[in-house]
Amino acid sequence: MAYPEMSAKQLAKEPIYLSSDNWSGAHPNIVQAMTAANTGMWAPYGLSDRDAALDAQFSDLFETETSVFLCTTGTAANALAVASLMRPGDFLYTHSEAHIRVDECGAPAFLSPGLQVEGVGGSHGKISLEQLDFALKTTVGGGLNAGRVGALSLTQATEAGTLYTLVEIDERIDAIRRCRRDAPIHMDGARFANAIAANDVSPADMTWRRGVDVLSFGGTKNGCWCAEAILVFNPTYAEHMAYIRKRSGHLASKMRFMTAQFEAYLHNNLWLALAQSANEKAAKLEAMVNASPKIRVVWPRQINEVFAVLAETDLIKLQEKGLHCAQWQPPMAERNKVGADEAMIRLVPSWATGDDDLERFAKLLGTL
């Protein structure tokens, strides 16, 4: 594809925002739904008929009866989900670089006092089965002094933008349930839509049919304004969730605006269409990176995140010419793939990323 000539000065005037899908606004359908929800009277605190209908909408989507608890942030969704699962002395096992462990300022432990979060290593953001077995055996062997086997949190898609296969999910759930038969399973689905769009599997097959008890279902990164959902498939863990959410200050009075967002988000599978669009744009970015001798993909893209490595001096040039990207700390398992004078970056298109943004990015690479 040929791209029109653009000077460095022009590029600097037209920034390219690929730092995160959090930078994008809300999709017009969702804005329209929120505007429509701003009329009339609704019962507050999620007690209206529309709120109840949303529960049914999620239940239809996941093909099972689902308890739905809305909140405003992914951090709240993860922390509340975990709080509903944990007993005193429990360990929460998750990847050592998972968002729930390193990017939420201790929120899970804040809502579950005394919670021990055990980081388990593994390449490409996925929990190593061997290292998980070792961590579990260490907990069991330590007895009362160590604590006890609690819950497993899997991130789908992972912090590295990779995906667990269904078999890999089964293997990790089986591992913890060999130590604790009823071990609860949480899935962090901040980019669950992107994961589903990238796989020919149903939401049900990805979650409760594998043994997942609670899912943090993200909306904000994929076109919602401020809306996340905690979906509880196992009624054992739904019993106290309403009280945990209220006590932590995450029960919204005007829940109508979150409900309206999800009504529009789920209608006609908008959530999947937006995620598929973002994934496809990331595939184009990956192809552009692969075509450049100055930058390389670190591992193959699976969703809407491209991780790449380039010389630090080249990164500075791109940033000066308008590129907004996230400079990424190389994961422990992949740290040897980044040289001493190199930088790792993450490029994340969203549903709102335009073809013109991709064209400018291609042109920008050509200036190196």
C-alpha positions as CSV (number, residue, x, y, z in Angstrom):
1,M,0.0,0.0,0.0
2,A,1.3,3.4,-0.9
3,Y,1.0,6.2,1.6
4,P,1.0,10.0,0.8
5,E,4.1,11.9,1.6
6,M,4.0,13.6,5.0
7,S,6.7,15.7,6.5
8,A,8.1,15.3,10.0
9,K,6.4,18.6,10.9
10,Q,3.0,17.4,9.7
11,L,3.4,14.1,11.6
12,A,4.2,16.0,14.8
13,K,1.0,18.0,14.4
14,E,-1.1,14.9,14.0
15,P,-0.4,12.6,16.9
16,I,-1.0,8.9,16.7
17,Y,-2.5,7.5,19.8
18,L,-1.6,3.9,20.3
19,S,-0.8,3.9,24.0
20,S,-3.9,2.1,25.2
21,D,-7.5,1.4,24.3
22,N,-8.4,3.4,27.4
23,W,-7.6,6.6,25.4
24,S,-10.7,6.2,23.2
25,G,-14.1,7.7,24.0
26,A,-17.4,5.9,24.1
27,H,-19.0,4.5,21.0
28,P,-21.9,6.6,19.6
29,N,-24.5,3.9,20.3
30,I,-23.5,3.9,23.9
31,V,-23.5,7.7,24.2
32,Q,-27.0,7.6,22.7
33,A,-28.1,5.0,25.1
34,M,-26.9,7.1,28.1
35,T,-28.6,10.1,26.7
36,A,-31.9,8.2,26.4
37,A,-31.5,6.9,30.0
38,N,-31.4,10.5,31.2
39,T,-35.1,10.9,30.9
40,G,-37.9,9.7,33.1
41,M,-37.6,8.0,36.5
42,W,-35.8,4.8,37.2
43,A,-35.6,3.0,40.6
44,P,-32.0,3.7,41.9
45,Y,-29.3,1.3,43.0
46,G,-30.0,-1.2,40.3
47,L,-33.5,-2.0,41.4
48,S,-35.4,-1.1,38.2
49,D,-37.0,-3.5,35.7
50,R,-34.4,-2.5,33.2
51,D,-31.6,-3.6,35.6
52,A,-33.3,-6.9,36.0
53,A,-33.6,-7.3,32.3
54,L,-29.9,-6.7,31.9
55,D,-29.3,-9.7,34.2
56,A,-31.4,-11.8,31.8
57,Q,-29.5,-10.4,28.8
58,F,-26.2,-11.5,30.3
59,S,-27.7,-14.9,31.2
60,D,-28.8,-15.4,27.6
61,L,-25.3,-14.4,26.3
62,F,-23.6,-16.9,28.7
63,E,-26.2,-19.6,28.4
64,T,-26.7,-20.0,32.1
65,E,-28.3,-18.1,35.0
66,T,-25.9,-15.3,35.9
67,S,-25.8,-12.8,38.7
68,V,-24.7,-9.4,37.5
69,F,-23.0,-6.7,39.6
70,L,-22.1,-3.5,37.8
71,C,-19.3,-1.1,38.9
72,T,-17.3,1.7,37.3
73,T,-13.7,0.4,37.1
74,G,-11.8,-2.7,36.3
75,T,-9.9,-2.5,39.5
76,A,-13.1,-2.5,41.5
77,A,-14.4,-5.4,39.5
78,N,-11.3,-7.5,40.1
79,A,-11.0,-6.6,43.8
80,L,-14.7,-7.2,44.5
81,A,-14.7,-10.5,42.6
82,V,-11.7,-11.7,44.6
83,A,-13.3,-10.5,47.9
84,S,-16.3,-12.7,47.2
85,L,-14.1,-15.8,46.9
86,M,-11.5,-15.6,49.7
87,R,-11.4,-17.1,53.2
88,P,-8.9,-16.1,56.0
89,G,-5.5,-17.4,55.2
90,D,-6.1,-18.0,51.5
91,F,-3.7,-17.5,48.7
92,L,-4.7,-16.0,45.4
93,Y,-2.6,-17.5,42.6
94,T,-2.1,-15.4,39.5
95,H,0.6,-14.6,37.0
96,S,3.4,-12.7,38.5
97,E,2.9,-9.8,36.0
98,A,-0.9,-10.0,35.9
99,H,-2.7,-6.7,36.2
100,I,-4.5,-7.8,39.3
101,R,-1.2,-8.2,41.0
102,V,1.0,-5.3,39.8
103,D,-1.3,-2.6,38.5
104,E,-4.1,-2.2,41.1
105,C,-2.2,-0.7,44.0
106,G,-3.1,-3.6,46.3
107,A,-6.9,-3.2,45.9
108,P,-7.6,-7.0,46.1
109,A,-5.8,-7.2,49.4
110,F,-7.4,-4.0,50.6
111,L,-10.9,-5.5,50.1
112,S,-9.7,-8.9,51.4
113,P,-7.7,-8.1,54.5
114,G,-4.7,-10.5,54.9
115,L,-5.0,-11.8,51.4
116,Q,-1.8,-13.3,50.1
117,V,-1.3,-12.9,46.4
118,E,1.1,-15.4,45.0
119,G,2.7,-14.4,41.7
120,V,3.4,-17.4,39.5
121,G,5.8,-17.1,36.6
122,G,5.4,-18.1,33.0
123,S,6.2,-17.0,29.5
124,H,4.0,-14.7,27.4
125,G,1.9,-13.7,30.4
126,K,0.5,-17.2,31.0
127,I,0.8,-19.1,34.2
128,S,3.4,-21.9,33.9
129,L,1.7,-25.2,34.9
130,E,4.9,-26.4,36.4
131,Q,5.4,-23.3,38.5
132,L,1.8,-23.3,39.6
133,D,2.1,-26.9,40.8
134,F,5.2,-25.9,42.7
135,A,3.5,-22.9,44.4
136,L,0.5,-25.1,45.3
137,K,2.7,-27.8,46.9
138,T,4.6,-25.2,48.8
139,T,1.4,-23.8,50.3
140,V,0.1,-27.3,51.2
141,G,3.4,-28.3,52.7
142,G,3.6,-25.2,54.8
143,G,0.5,-26.1,56.8
144,L,-1.1,-23.5,59.1
145,N,2.0,-21.3,59.1
146,A,1.9,-20.8,55.3
147,G,-1.9,-20.4,54.8
148,R,-4.1,-22.4,52.6
149,V,-4.9,-22.9,48.9
150,G,-7.5,-20.2,48.0
151,A,-8.4,-19.1,44.5
152,L,-6.9,-19.0,41.0
153,S,-7.2,-15.8,38.9
154,L,-6.6,-16.2,35.1
155,T,-6.3,-13.2,32.9
156,Q,-8.0,-13.7,29.5
157,A,-6.5,-12.1,27.4
158,T,-3.3,-11.9,29.4
159,E,-1.2,-8.8,30.2
160,A,1.0,-9.8,27.3
161,G,-1.9,-9.8,24.9
162,T,-1.8,-13.6,24.6
163,L,-4.6,-16.1,25.0
164,Y,-5.0,-19.2,27.0
165,T,-6.4,-22.1,24.9
166,L,-9.4,-23.9,26.4
167,V,-7.0,-26.9,27.2
168,E,-4.6,-24.5,29.0
169,I,-7.5,-23.1,31.1
170,D,-8.6,-26.7,32.0
171,E,-5.1,-27.7,33.0
172,R,-4.6,-24.8,35.4
173,I,-8.0,-25.2,36.9
174,D,-7.4,-29.0,37.3
175,A,-4.1,-28.3,39.0
176,I,-5.5,-26.1,41.8
177,R,-8.6,-28.3,42.2
178,R,-6.4,-31.3,42.8
179,C,-5.2,-29.5,45.9
180,R,-8.6,-28.0,46.8
181,R,-11.6,-29.7,45.3
182,D,-13.8,-26.6,45.4
183,A,-11.1,-23.9,44.7
184,P,-12.9,-20.9,43.2
185,I,-11.8,-19.6,39.9
186,H,-11.8,-15.9,38.8
187,M,-11.2,-14.7,35.3
188,D,-10.0,-11.1,34.7
189,G,-11.7,-10.2,31.4
190,A,-10.7,-6.6,31.0
191,R,-10.2,-7.5,27.3
192,F,-12.6,-10.5,27.3
193,A,-14.3,-9.2,24.2
194,N,-11.0,-9.2,22.3
195,A,-10.3,-12.7,23.4
196,I,-13.7,-14.0,22.3
197,A,-13.5,-12.1,19.0
198,A,-10.1,-13.8,18.4
199,N,-11.4,-17.3,19.1
200,D,-14.1,-19.4,17.6
201,V,-15.6,-20.2,21.0
202,S,-18.6,-19.0,22.9
203,P,-18.4,-16.9,26.1
204,A,-19.9,-19.9,28.0
205,D,-17.1,-22.3,26.7
206,M,-14.5,-19.8,27.8
207,T,-15.8,-19.4,31.3
208,W,-18.3,-21.4,33.4
209,R,-18.1,-24.6,31.2
210,R,-14.4,-24.6,32.1
211,G,-15.1,-24.1,35.8
212,V,-14.8,-20.3,36.1
213,D,-17.0,-19.1,39.0
214,V,-16.6,-15.3,38.6
215,L,-15.7,-13.2,35.6
216,S,-14.7,-9.5,35.5
217,F,-16.3,-8.5,32.2
218,G,-14.7,-5.4,30.8
219,G,-16.6,-2.7,28.8
220,T,-14.6,0.5,29.3
221,K,-11.6,-0.4,27.1
222,N,-14.0,-1.4,24.3
223,G,-16.4,1.4,23.8
224,C,-18.2,1.9,27.1
225,W,-17.9,5.2,29.0
226,C,-17.5,3.9,32.5
227,A,-18.9,0.4,33.0
228,E,-17.6,-3.0,34.1
229,A,-19.6,-6.0,35.1
230,I,-18.9,-8.7,37.6
231,L,-20.6,-11.9,36.4
232,V,-21.1,-14.6,39.0
233,F,-21.9,-18.0,37.6
234,N,-21.6,-19.9,40.9
235,P,-24.5,-18.9,43.2
236,T,-22.3,-19.7,46.2
237,Y,-20.3,-16.6,45.6
238,A,-23.2,-14.3,44.7
239,E,-24.7,-14.4,48.2
240,H,-22.4,-11.8,49.7
241,M,-21.5,-9.8,46.6
242,A,-24.2,-7.2,47.0
243,Y,-23.0,-6.4,50.5
244,I,-19.3,-6.3,49.6
245,R,-20.1,-3.9,46.7
246,K,-22.2,-1.6,49.0
247,R,-19.7,-1.7,51.8
248,S,-16.8,-0.7,49.5
249,G,-18.7,2.2,48.1
250,H,-19.2,0.8,44.6
251,L,-23.0,0.6,44.5
252,A,-24.0,3.4,42.2
253,S,-27.2,5.3,42.9
254,K,-27.9,6.1,39.3
255,M,-27.1,2.6,38.1
256,R,-29.3,3.4,35.0
257,F,-26.3,4.9,33.2
258,M,-24.2,1.8,33.6
259,T,-27.2,-0.5,32.7
260,A,-27.9,1.6,29.6
261,Q,-24.3,1.3,28.5
262,F,-24.4,-2.5,28.7
263,E,-27.8,-2.7,27.0
264,A,-26.3,-1.0,24.0
265,Y,-23.0,-2.8,24.3
266,L,-24.6,-6.2,24.1
267,H,-27.3,-5.3,21.6
268,N,-26.7,-7.0,18.2
269,N,-23.2,-8.1,19.5
270,L,-21.8,-4.6,19.3
271,W,-19.2,-5.7,21.9
272,L,-17.8,-8.3,19.6
273,A,-17.9,-6.0,16.5
274,L,-15.9,-3.4,18.3
275,A,-13.3,-5.9,19.6
276,Q,-13.0,-7.5,16.2
277,S,-12.3,-4.1,14.6
278,A,-9.6,-3.4,17.2
279,N,-8.0,-6.8,16.7
280,E,-8.0,-6.3,12.9
281,K,-6.3,-2.9,13.2
282,A,-3.7,-4.5,15.5
283,A,-3.1,-7.2,12.8
284,K,-2.3,-4.4,10.3
285,L,0.0,-2.7,12.8
286,E,1.8,-6.0,13.3
287,A,2.3,-6.4,9.5
288,M,3.7,-2.9,9.3
289,V,6.2,-3.7,12.1
290,N,7.2,-7.0,10.5
291,A,7.8,-5.1,7.2
292,S,10.2,-2.6,8.9
293,P,13.9,-3.4,9.4
294,K,14.0,-1.0,12.3
295,I,11.5,-2.6,14.6
296,R,10.5,-6.1,15.4
297,V,7.5,-7.9,17.0
298,V,8.6,-9.7,20.3
299,W,5.9,-12.4,20.1
300,P,3.0,-13.0,17.8
301,R,-0.1,-10.8,18.3
302,Q,-3.3,-12.5,19.3
303,I,-5.7,-9.6,20.2
304,N,-5.4,-5.8,19.8
305,E,-2.0,-5.5,21.4
306,V,1.3,-5.5,19.5
307,F,4.5,-5.7,21.6
308,A,7.6,-4.6,19.7
309,V,11.3,-3.8,20.2
310,L,13.3,-1.0,18.6
311,A,16.4,1.0,19.3
312,E,15.9,3.6,22.1
313,T,17.1,6.3,19.8
314,D,14.5,5.3,17.2
315,L,11.7,5.3,19.8
316,I,12.6,8.9,20.7
317,K,12.4,9.9,17.0
318,L,9.0,8.3,16.7
319,Q,7.8,10.0,19.8
320,E,9.1,13.4,18.7
321,K,7.1,12.9,15.5
322,G,3.8,12.3,17.2
323,L,3.7,8.6,18.2
324,H,2.0,7.9,21.6
325,C,2.8,4.4,22.7
326,A,3.4,2.7,26.0
327,Q,7.1,2.0,26.8
328,W,6.9,-1.5,28.4
329,Q,9.0,-3.2,31.0
330,P,10.2,-6.4,29.4
331,P,8.5,-9.4,31.2
332,M,10.8,-11.5,33.2
333,A,10.5,-14.5,30.9
334,E,11.2,-12.4,27.8
335,R,13.8,-10.0,29.2
336,N,16.6,-11.5,27.1
337,K,14.8,-10.5,23.9
338,V,15.5,-6.8,24.5
339,G,19.0,-5.5,24.0
340,A,20.9,-3.0,26.2
341,D,20.2,-0.1,23.9
342,E,16.7,-1.1,23.0
343,A,13.2,-0.4,24.3
344,M,10.0,-2.5,24.3
345,I,6.8,-0.8,23.4
346,R,3.1,-1.7,23.3
347,L,0.9,-0.5,20.5
348,V,-2.8,-0.8,21.2
349,P,-5.4,0.3,18.7
350,S,-9.0,0.7,19.8
351,W,-12.4,0.5,18.2
352,A,-11.9,4.3,17.5
353,T,-8.5,4.0,15.8
354,G,-9.0,5.2,12.2
355,D,-7.4,4.0,8.9
356,D,-5.7,7.4,8.8
357,D,-4.0,6.6,12.1
358,L,-2.6,3.4,10.6
359,E,-1.5,5.2,7.5
360,R,0.4,7.8,9.5
361,F,2.0,5.0,11.6
362,A,3.2,3.3,8.4
363,K,4.6,6.6,7.1
364,L,6.2,7.3,10.5
365,L,8.1,3.9,10.4
366,G,9.4,4.8,7.0
367,T,11.1,7.9,8.4
368,L,13.5,5.8,10.5
